[in-house]
Amino acid sequence: GGIAVILIVYAGYKLMTSQGNPEAIQGAKNILTSVIAGLLFLIFSVMLLEVITVDILHIPFISY
């Protein structure tokens, strides 16, 4: 989570300092898209793990 915040700030900085350069703008957008995809993957992985361990296997001690 913390690394994602740092990368989002970095992408914003890169976007603001691009000065209209299309390559720099595209690079910043690619970073931001990758960070968001990674965060979604992380969130859904945790949710899936929760469903498997608690709801299907009935292992309560792994519950958050």
VENFENZI-V864151 format. One record per pair of residues at least 12 apart in sequence whose C-alpha atoms are under 10 Angstrom apart, sorted by the first residue. I is the first residue (numbers start at 1). J is the second residue. If there is no record, write none. Layout:
i=I j=J
i=I j=J
//
This chain:
i=1 j=35
i=1 j=38
i=1 j=39
i=1 j=42
i=1 j=43
i=3 j=35
i=4 j=32
i=4 j=34
i=4 j=35
i=4 j=36
i=4 j=38
i=4 j=39
i=5 j=35
i=6 j=35
i=7 j=28
i=7 j=31
i=7 j=32
i=7 j=34
i=7 j=35
i=8 j=28
i=8 j=29
i=8 j=31
i=8 j=32
i=8 j=33
i=8 j=34
i=8 j=35
i=8 j=36
i=9 j=32
i=10 j=28
i=10 j=31
i=10 j=32
i=11 j=24
i=11 j=25
i=11 j=27
i=11 j=28
i=11 j=29
i=11 j=30
i=11 j=31
i=11 j=32
i=11 j=33
i=11 j=35
i=12 j=25
i=12 j=28
i=12 j=29
i=12 j=31
i=12 j=32
i=13 j=28
i=14 j=26
i=14 j=27
i=14 j=28
i=14 j=29
i=14 j=31
i=15 j=27
i=15 j=28
i=15 j=29
i=15 j=32
i=16 j=28
i=49 j=62
i=49 j=63
i=50 j=62
i=50 j=63
i=50 j=64
i=51 j=63
//
